[in-house]
């Protein structure tokens, strides 16, 4: 692989990792904005004053956990794919 191609790949890897992590950070910010008050989770459950544990679990999964798991899984996939791609490439020439 030529030096120019290696530099282009490196730039692409940085862009992909940064984009993936920005998605994680944005998801966290959105969750905090939409589902918290003063740094504490405020679940959207039934109108009952004391929601059941099942309602809390459903709200936690719907509002926070599923979304975070998805964006984290996507970021991990990007990292894994880059690592695999990098291992398949010939050794970089020494500078």
PAKEVO-420134 format. One record per atom (N, C-alpha, C, O): residue number from 1; residue in three letters; atom name; z, y, x. Coordinates in pm, 1 decimal. Layout:
BEGIN
{NUM, ala, CA, {Z, Y, X}},
...
END
This chain:
BEGIN
{1, unk, N, {0.0, -116.8, 84.9}},
{1, unk, CA, {0.0, 0.0, 0.0}},
{1, unk, C, {0.0, 123.5, 89.8}},
{1, unk, O, {70.5, 129.2, 190.5}},
{2, unk, N, {-78.8, 219.7, 51.9}},
{2, unk, CA, {-86.6, 341.2, 131.3}},
{2, unk, C, {38.0, 425.7, 111.1}},
{2, unk, O, {111.9, 409.5, 13.9}},
{3, unk, N, {59.0, 515.4, 204.7}},
{3, unk, CA, {176.1, 603.6, 195.4}},
{3, unk, C, {169.0, 690.8, 70.2}},
{3, unk, O, {270.2, 712.4, 3.7}},
{4, unk, N, {47.2, 741.9, 37.5}},
{4, unk, CA, {32.7, 825.4, -82.3}},
{4, unk, C, {67.6, 747.4, -208.2}},
{4, unk, O, {134.7, 799.1, -297.5}},
{5, unk, N, {22.0, 623.1, -215.0}},
{5, unk, CA, {50.2, 539.4, -332.5}},
{5, unk, C, {200.1, 510.6, -342.5}},
{5, unk, O, {256.7, 512.6, -451.8}},
{6, unk, N, {263.8, 484.0, -229.1}},
{6, unk, CA, {408.1, 458.7, -228.0}},
{6, unk, C, {484.9, 582.6, -273.9}},
{6, unk, O, {582.0, 571.8, -348.7}},
{7, unk, N, {441.6, 698.1, -229.6}},
{7, unk, CA, {507.8, 822.6, -270.8}},
{7, unk, C, {488.3, 846.6, -420.7}},
{7, unk, O, {580.1, 892.2, -488.8}},
{8, unk, N, {369.9, 816.0, -471.4}},
{8, unk, CA, {344.6, 831.2, -615.3}},
{8, unk, C, {432.7, 736.6, -696.1}},
{8, unk, O, {489.5, 775.6, -798.1}},
{9, unk, N, {443.8, 612.0, -650.0}},
{9, unk, CA, {530.2, 515.9, -719.4}},
{9, unk, C, {675.3, 560.4, -717.8}},
{9, unk, O, {745.4, 550.6, -818.6}},
{10, unk, N, {719.9, 609.3, -603.2}},
{10, unk, CA, {858.5, 656.5, -592.5}},
{10, unk, C, {884.8, 770.3, -690.7}},
{10, unk, O, {988.9, 773.1, -756.3}},
{11, unk, N, {791.6, 863.0, -700.8}},
{11, unk, CA, {805.3, 974.1, -796.0}},
{11, unk, C, {807.7, 920.8, -939.6}},
{11, unk, O, {887.0, 966.9, -1021.7}},
{12, unk, N, {721.9, 825.1, -969.4}},
{12, unk, CA, {719.2, 765.1, -1102.7}},
{12, unk, C, {850.7, 694.6, -1132.8}},
{12, unk, O, {903.1, 706.7, -1243.5}},
{13, unk, N, {904.5, 621.5, -1036.5}},
{13, unk, CA, {1033.4, 554.6, -1056.4}},
{13, unk, C, {1142.7, 655.8, -1087.0}},
{13, unk, O, {1221.8, 636.8, -1179.3}},
{14, unk, N, {1146.6, 763.4, -1009.2}},
{14, unk, CA, {1249.4, 866.6, -1033.7}},
{14, unk, C, {1235.0, 924.9, -1173.6}},
{14, unk, O, {1334.4, 945.3, -1243.3}},
{15, unk, N, {1111.6, 951.6, -1214.4}},
{15, unk, CA, {1086.6, 1007.7, -1347.2}},
{15, unk, C, {1133.8, 910.4, -1455.7}},
{15, unk, O, {1199.8, 951.4, -1551.2}},
{16, unk, N, {1100.3, 782.9, -1441.4}},
{16, unk, CA, {1137.1, 683.9, -1542.5}},
{16, unk, C, {1288.9, 666.4, -1553.1}},
{16, unk, O, {1343.4, 658.2, -1663.1}},
{17, unk, N, {1355.9, 660.8, -1438.9}},
{17, unk, CA, {1501.6, 646.0, -1440.5}},
{17, unk, C, {1566.8, 769.5, -1502.4}},
{17, unk, O, {1657.5, 757.7, -1584.8}},
{18, unk, N, {1520.9, 886.6, -1462.9}},
{18, unk, CA, {1576.8, 1010.9, -1517.1}},
{18, unk, C, {1555.1, 1020.1, -1667.1}},
{18, unk, O, {1646.1, 1058.4, -1740.6}},
{19, unk, N, {1436.9, 985.6, -1713.0}},
{19, unk, CA, {1407.4, 988.7, -1856.1}},
{19, unk, C, {1496.6, 891.9, -1932.7}},
{19, unk, O, {1549.9, 926.4, -2038.2}},
{20, unk, N, {1512.8, 771.4, -1880.1}},
{20, unk, CA, {1596.8, 671.6, -1946.7}},
{20, unk, C, {1741.9, 717.4, -1955.2}},
{20, unk, O, {1806.7, 701.9, -2058.7}},
{21, unk, N, {1792.4, 773.7, -1845.8}},
{21, unk, CA, {1932.1, 820.6, -1847.4}},
{21, unk, C, {1949.8, 945.4, -1932.4}},
{21, unk, O, {2055.5, 964.4, -1992.5}},
{22, unk, N, {1849.5, 1029.7, -1938.4}},
{22, unk, CA, {1856.0, 1145.0, -2028.8}},
{22, unk, C, {1867.2, 1098.3, -2173.5}},
{22, unk, O, {1938.3, 1159.9, -2252.9}},
{23, unk, N, {1798.6, 991.0, -2208.2}},
{23, unk, CA, {1808.5, 936.8, -2343.8}},
{23, unk, C, {1950.5, 889.0, -2372.8}},
{23, unk, O, {2000.4, 907.6, -2483.8}},
{24, unk, N, {2015.8, 827.8, -2274.4}},
{24, unk, CA, {2154.5, 783.9, -2292.2}},
{24, unk, C, {2245.6, 904.0, -2312.1}},
{24, unk, O, {2329.6, 904.7, -2402.2}},
{25, unk, N, {2229.1, 1004.9, -2228.7}},
{25, unk, CA, {2313.3, 1125.1, -2239.1}},
{25, unk, C, {2290.5, 1195.1, -2373.1}},
{25, unk, O, {2386.0, 1237.3, -2438.3}},
{26, unk, N, {2164.3, 1207.2, -2414.0}},
{26, unk, CA, {2135.2, 1271.3, -2543.1}},
{26, unk, C, {2195.7, 1192.5, -2658.7}},
{26, unk, O, {2248.0, 1251.8, -2753.0}},
{27, unk, N, {2189.1, 1060.1, -2652.6}},
{27, unk, CA, {2249.6, 978.6, -2757.7}},
{27, unk, C, {2399.5, 1003.5, -2764.4}},
{27, unk, O, {2456.2, 1015.6, -2873.0}},
{28, unk, N, {2463.6, 1011.2, -2648.4}},
{28, unk, CA, {2607.7, 1040.6, -2645.4}},
{28, unk, C, {2636.2, 1177.4, -2706.5}},
{28, unk, O, {2728.3, 1192.6, -2786.7}},
{29, unk, N, {2556.3, 1276.7, -2667.7}},
{29, unk, CA, {2575.9, 1411.6, -2722.5}},
{29, unk, C, {2556.8, 1412.6, -2874.2}},
{29, unk, O, {2635.0, 1474.4, -2946.5}},
{30, unk, N, {2453.6, 1344.6, -2921.7}},
{30, unk, CA, {2428.6, 1339.2, -3065.9}},
{30, unk, C, {2543.3, 1271.0, -3139.2}},
{30, unk, O, {2585.3, 1316.4, -3245.6}},
{31, unk, N, {2593.4, 1162.9, -3082.8}},
{31, unk, CA, {2705.1, 1092.3, -3146.0}},
{31, unk, C, {2827.7, 1182.0, -3151.8}},
{31, unk, O, {2895.5, 1188.5, -3254.3}},
{32, unk, N, {2856.2, 1250.9, -3042.5}},
{32, unk, CA, {2971.5, 1341.3, -3040.8}},
{32, unk, C, {2952.9, 1451.7, -3144.2}},
{32, unk, O, {3046.2, 1485.1, -3217.2}},
{33, unk, N, {2832.8, 1508.3, -3150.6}},
{33, unk, CA, {2805.6, 1616.9, -3245.1}},
{33, unk, C, {2815.8, 1569.9, -3389.7}},
{33, unk, O, {2873.5, 1638.1, -3474.4}},
{34, unk, N, {2759.2, 1452.6, -3416.8}},
{34, unk, CA, {2748.6, 1405.3, -3554.8}},
{34, unk, C, {2870.5, 1328.1, -3604.6}},
{34, unk, O, {2895.7, 1322.6, -3725.0}},
{35, unk, N, {2946.5, 1268.4, -3511.8}},
{35, unk, CA, {3050.2, 1174.8, -3555.6}},
{35, unk, C, {3186.6, 1198.4, -3492.1}},
{35, unk, O, {3267.2, 1105.8, -3482.8}},
{36, unk, N, {3213.5, 1320.7, -3448.6}},
{36, unk, CA, {3346.1, 1345.2, -3392.3}},
{36, unk, C, {3394.9, 1484.7, -3432.3}},
{36, unk, O, {3318.6, 1571.9, -3474.0}},
{37, unk, N, {3523.2, 1499.8, -3417.2}},
{37, unk, CA, {3586.4, 1629.3, -3438.8}},
{37, unk, C, {3690.1, 1645.4, -3328.4}},
{37, unk, O, {3785.3, 1568.2, -3318.2}},
{38, unk, N, {3669.2, 1747.3, -3246.6}},
{38, unk, CA, {3759.8, 1776.1, -3134.6}},
{38, unk, C, {3777.6, 1654.9, -3041.9}},
{38, unk, O, {3887.5, 1627.5, -2993.7}},
{39, unk, N, {3668.5, 1584.4, -3018.7}},
{39, unk, CA, {3671.7, 1473.5, -2924.9}},
{39, unk, C, {3719.0, 1341.5, -2981.2}},
{39, unk, O, {3734.6, 1244.6, -2906.9}},
{40, unk, N, {3742.3, 1335.8, -3111.7}},
{40, unk, CA, {3787.2, 1212.0, -3172.7}},
{40, unk, C, {3684.2, 1167.3, -3276.2}},
{40, unk, O, {3627.7, 1248.9, -3349.0}},
{41, unk, N, {3661.1, 1037.2, -3281.3}},
{41, unk, CA, {3565.2, 979.4, -3374.2}},
{41, unk, C, {3608.0, 1004.9, -3518.1}},
{41, unk, O, {3722.8, 980.1, -3555.0}},
{42, unk, N, {3516.9, 1053.4, -3597.2}},
{42, unk, CA, {3541.1, 1072.6, -3739.9}},
{42, unk, C, {3440.2, 987.2, -3815.8}},
{42, unk, O, {3327.5, 1030.1, -3840.3}},
{43, unk, N, {3481.4, 866.6, -3852.5}},
{43, unk, CA, {3388.3, 773.9, -3916.7}},
{43, unk, C, {3347.1, 820.1, -4055.2}},
{43, unk, O, {3426.0, 878.1, -4129.8}},
{44, unk, N, {3222.6, 793.2, -4087.2}},
{44, unk, CA, {3173.0, 817.6, -4222.5}},
{44, unk, C, {3186.9, 687.4, -4299.5}},
{44, unk, O, {3107.1, 595.1, -4283.3}},
{45, unk, N, {3287.5, 681.3, -4382.0}},
{45, unk, CA, {3314.6, 560.7, -4460.4}},
{45, unk, C, {3315.1, 598.4, -4607.1}},
{45, unk, O, {3262.8, 702.9, -4645.8}},
{46, unk, N, {3373.2, 514.4, -4686.7}},
{46, unk, CA, {3381.7, 543.3, -4829.2}},
{46, unk, C, {3467.8, 667.4, -4852.0}},
{46, unk, O, {3526.2, 721.5, -4758.1}},
{47, unk, N, {3474.7, 709.9, -4971.9}},
{47, unk, CA, {3553.6, 829.2, -5004.8}},
{47, unk, C, {3702.9, 799.5, -5012.6}},
{47, unk, O, {3782.5, 888.9, -5041.1}},
{48, unk, N, {3740.4, 676.8, -4987.8}},
{48, unk, CA, {3883.1, 640.6, -4989.4}},
{48, unk, C, {3955.3, 711.4, -4874.9}},
{48, unk, O, {3899.2, 724.3, -4766.1}},
{49, unk, N, {4077.4, 757.1, -4897.0}},
{49, unk, CA, {4151.3, 826.1, -4790.8}},
{49, unk, C, {4186.1, 733.9, -4673.4}},
{49, unk, O, {4194.4, 780.0, -4559.6}},
{50, unk, N, {4206.1, 606.0, -4699.6}},
{50, unk, CA, {4236.3, 511.2, -4591.9}},
{50, unk, C, {4134.6, 397.3, -4597.5}},
{50, unk, O, {4151.8, 301.7, -4673.0}},
{51, unk, N, {4029.3, 408.1, -4517.4}},
{51, unk, CA, {3926.2, 303.7, -4519.1}},
{51, unk, C, {3980.8, 171.2, -4466.8}},
{51, unk, O, {4073.5, 167.7, -4385.9}},
{52, unk, N, {3922.0, 64.2, -4514.3}},
{52, unk, CA, {3963.0, -67.8, -4467.5}},
{52, unk, C, {3912.5, -89.3, -4325.1}},
{52, unk, O, {3826.7, -16.3, -4275.5}},
{53, unk, N, {3968.2, -191.5, -4261.4}},
{53, unk, CA, {3922.4, -222.3, -4126.1}},
{53, unk, C, {3774.6, -260.8, -4126.6}},
{53, unk, O, {3703.0, -230.9, -4031.0}},
{54, unk, N, {3729.0, -325.5, -4230.7}},
{54, unk, CA, {3587.1, -362.4, -4239.5}},
{54, unk, C, {3498.5, -238.8, -4249.1}},
{54, unk, O, {3393.4, -232.5, -4185.3}},
{55, unk, N, {3540.0, -141.5, -4327.7}},
{55, unk, CA, {3463.6, -16.6, -4337.4}},
{55, unk, C, {3459.4, 55.5, -4202.7}},
{55, unk, O, {3356.5, 111.1, -4164.3}},
{56, unk, N, {3571.0, 53.9, -4132.3}},
{56, unk, CA, {3575.3, 117.9, -4000.0}},
{56, unk, C, {3482.9, 46.3, -3901.4}},
{56, unk, O, {3412.1, 111.0, -3824.3}},
{57, unk, N, {3483.7, -86.1, -3903.7}},
{57, unk, CA, {3396.7, -162.6, -3814.2}},
{57, unk, C, {3250.2, -135.0, -3846.3}},
{57, unk, O, {3169.4, -114.0, -3755.9}},
{58, unk, N, {3216.2, -135.1, -3974.3}},
{58, unk, CA, {3077.5, -105.8, -4014.2}},
{58, unk, C, {3035.9, 34.3, -3970.0}},
{58, unk, O, {2925.6, 54.1, -3919.0}},
{59, unk, N, {3124.8, 130.9, -3990.1}},
{59, unk, CA, {3094.9, 268.8, -3950.0}},
{59, unk, C, {3081.5, 279.5, -3797.8}},
{59, unk, O, {2992.9, 348.5, -3747.5}},
{60, unk, N, {3168.6, 211.9, -3726.0}},
{60, unk, CA, {3161.8, 215.4, -3579.1}},
{60, unk, C, {3028.9, 160.2, -3530.2}},
{60, unk, O, {2964.7, 219.0, -3443.2}},
{61, unk, N, {2987.9, 47.9, -3586.0}},
{61, unk, CA, {2859.6, -10.8, -3545.3}},
{61, unk, C, {2743.7, 79.5, -3584.7}},
{61, unk, O, {2654.0, 103.8, -3504.0}},
{62, unk, N, {2744.7, 128.3, -3705.3}},
{62, unk, CA, {2634.6, 210.9, -3755.7}},
{62, unk, C, {2625.7, 344.3, -3682.9}},
{62, unk, O, {2516.8, 386.7, -3644.3}},
{63, unk, N, {2738.1, 410.0, -3664.1}},
{63, unk, CA, {2738.9, 546.2, -3611.3}},
{63, unk, C, {2737.0, 553.9, -3458.5}},
{63, unk, O, {2682.5, 649.0, -3402.5}},
{64, unk, N, {2795.8, 455.1, -3390.5}},
{64, unk, CA, {2814.9, 467.6, -3246.5}},
{64, unk, C, {2763.1, 346.4, -3168.7}},
{64, unk, O, {2672.2, 359.2, -3086.7}},
{65, unk, N, {2819.4, 232.4, -3194.1}},
{65, unk, CA, {2798.1, 117.3, -3106.1}},
{65, unk, C, {2653.2, 69.7, -3099.9}},
{65, unk, O, {2600.0, 48.4, -2990.9}},
{66, unk, N, {2589.4, 52.8, -3214.3}},
{66, unk, CA, {2450.7, 4.3, -3213.3}},
{66, unk, C, {2358.4, 101.2, -3140.8}},
{66, unk, O, {2271.4, 59.9, -3064.1}},
{67, unk, N, {2377.7, 227.5, -3165.0}},
{67, unk, CA, {2291.9, 327.3, -3101.0}},
{67, unk, C, {2312.4, 329.0, -2950.0}},
{67, unk, O, {2215.5, 331.9, -2874.1}},
{68, unk, N, {2436.2, 327.1, -2906.6}},
{68, unk, CA, {2463.1, 326.3, -2763.3}},
{68, unk, C, {2411.9, 198.0, -2698.1}},
{68, unk, O, {2353.8, 202.1, -2589.7}},
{69, unk, N, {2433.2, 85.4, -2763.5}},
{69, unk, CA, {2382.9, -40.1, -2708.2}},
{69, unk, C, {2231.5, -35.7, -2690.5}},
{69, unk, O, {2179.6, -84.0, -2589.9}},
{70, unk, N, {2160.3, 21.5, -2787.1}},
{70, unk, CA, {2015.5, 27.1, -2778.7}},
{70, unk, C, {1969.8, 112.9, -2661.2}},
{70, unk, O, {1886.5, 68.9, -2582.1}},
{71, unk, N, {2022.8, 234.4, -2648.4}},
{71, unk, CA, {1975.8, 321.9, -2540.3}},
{71, unk, C, {2020.0, 270.5, -2403.7}},
{71, unk, O, {1947.7, 286.6, -2305.4}},
{72, unk, N, {2136.6, 209.5, -2396.4}},
{72, unk, CA, {2181.6, 151.9, -2269.7}},
{72, unk, C, {2093.9, 32.3, -2233.4}},
{72, unk, O, {2056.4, 15.6, -2117.4}},
{73, unk, N, {2061.8, -49.7, -2330.9}},
{73, unk, CA, {1973.2, -163.9, -2305.0}},
{73, unk, C, {1836.3, -115.0, -2256.2}},
{73, unk, O, {1779.7, -172.9, -2163.5}},
{74, unk, N, {1783.7, -10.7, -2317.0}},
{74, unk, CA, {1655.3, 44.8, -2273.6}},
{74, unk, C, {1663.4, 96.0, -2129.6}},
{74, unk, O, {1572.7, 71.5, -2050.1}},
{75, unk, N, {1770.4, 166.2, -2096.0}},
{75, unk, CA, {1786.7, 217.9, -1960.2}},
{75, unk, C, {1799.9, 103.1, -1860.3}},
{75, unk, O, {1743.2, 109.2, -1751.2}},
{76, unk, N, {1874.0, -1.0, -1896.6}},
{76, unk, CA, {1886.5, -118.0, -1809.3}},
{76, unk, C, {1751.0, -186.1, -1790.1}},
{76, unk, O, {1720.1, -232.7, -1680.4}},
{77, unk, N, {1670.6, -192.1, -1895.4}},
{77, unk, CA, {1538.4, -252.6, -1885.9}},
{77, unk, C, {1449.6, -173.5, -1791.3}},
{77, unk, O, {1376.5, -231.7, -1711.2}},
{78, unk, N, {1455.6, -42.2, -1800.2}},
{78, unk, CA, {1378.4, 42.5, -1708.2}},
{78, unk, C, {1421.2, 14.4, -1564.2}},
{78, unk, O, {1336.3, -5.2, -1477.2}},
{79, unk, N, {1550.3, 12.5, -1538.7}},
{79, unk, CA, {1600.3, -12.0, -1403.4}},
{79, unk, C, {1557.4, -149.7, -1353.8}},
{79, unk, O, {1510.9, -162.6, -1240.5}},
{80, unk, N, {1572.1, -251.2, -1436.0}},
{80, unk, CA, {1534.7, -387.1, -1397.6}},
{80, unk, C, {1384.8, -395.6, -1368.0}},
{80, unk, O, {1344.3, -456.5, -1269.0}},
{81, unk, N, {1303.5, -335.1, -1453.2}},
{81, unk, CA, {1158.5, -338.7, -1434.3}},
{81, unk, C, {1118.9, -270.5, -1303.3}},
{81, unk, O, {1033.3, -320.7, -1230.4}},
{82, unk, N, {1180.2, -157.9, -1274.0}},
{82, unk, CA, {1151.3, -87.1, -1148.7}},
{82, unk, C, {1192.4, -174.0, -1030.2}},
{82, unk, O, {1117.6, -186.2, -933.2}},
{83, unk, N, {1310.7, -234.3, -1037.6}},
{83, unk, CA, {1355.2, -320.4, -928.0}},
{83, unk, C, {1259.0, -437.1, -905.7}},
{83, unk, O, {1226.3, -470.9, -791.9}},
{84, unk, N, {1214.5, -497.7, -1014.7}},
{84, unk, CA, {1120.4, -609.3, -1003.2}},
{84, unk, C, {986.5, -563.6, -946.3}},
{84, unk, O, {928.3, -631.9, -862.0}},
{85, unk, N, {938.1, -449.6, -991.5}},
{85, unk, CA, {811.8, -395.9, -942.8}},
{85, unk, C, {821.7, -364.6, -793.8}},
{85, unk, O, {729.1, -391.3, -717.1}},
{86, unk, N, {933.3, -308.6, -754.7}},
{86, unk, CA, {953.5, -270.5, -614.3}},
{86, unk, C, {957.9, -394.5, -525.6}},
{86, unk, O, {906.8, -391.6, -413.6}},
{87, unk, N, {1017.1, -501.9, -572.9}},
{87, unk, CA, {1024.9, -625.0, -493.9}},
{87, unk, C, {887.9, -690.5, -477.8}},
{87, unk, O, {863.8, -759.2, -378.5}},
{88, unk, N, {798.6, -670.1, -573.7}},
{88, unk, CA, {664.4, -728.6, -566.4}},
{88, unk, C, {572.9, -652.9, -472.1}},
{88, unk, O, {472.0, -707.0, -426.9}},
{89, unk, N, {606.5, -529.3, -442.0}},
{89, unk, CA, {520.4, -447.2, -356.2}},
{89, unk, C, {537.4, -487.2, -210.1}},
{89, unk, O, {645.0, -530.4, -168.7}},
{90, unk, N, {430.1, -472.2, -132.4}},
{90, unk, CA, {443.0, -497.4, 12.1}},
{90, unk, C, {544.6, -403.0, 73.9}},
{90, unk, O, {576.3, -298.1, 17.9}},
{91, unk, N, {594.8, -441.5, 189.2}},
{91, unk, CA, {693.7, -357.7, 258.7}},
{91, unk, C, {636.1, -220.4, 287.1}},
{91, unk, O, {518.9, -205.5, 321.4}},
{92, unk, N, {721.8, -120.4, 271.8}},
{92, unk, CA, {681.3, 16.9, 304.0}},
{92, unk, C, {660.4, 28.4, 454.1}},
{92, unk, O, {735.5, -30.2, 532.1}},
{93, unk, N, {559.1, 103.3, 494.8}},
{93, unk, CA, {544.2, 125.4, 638.5}},
{93, unk, C, {659.8, 208.8, 690.5}},
{93, unk, O, {710.6, 296.4, 620.5}},
{94, unk, N, {700.5, 181.7, 811.6}},
{94, unk, CA, {810.1, 258.9, 870.3}},
{94, unk, C, {758.0, 398.1, 905.9}},
{94, unk, O, {643.2, 415.5, 946.9}},
{95, unk, N, {844.6, 494.1, 889.3}},
{95, unk, CA, {805.0, 633.2, 915.8}},
{95, unk, C, {855.8, 679.0, 1048.7}},
{95, unk, O, {832.2, 793.3, 1087.8}},
END
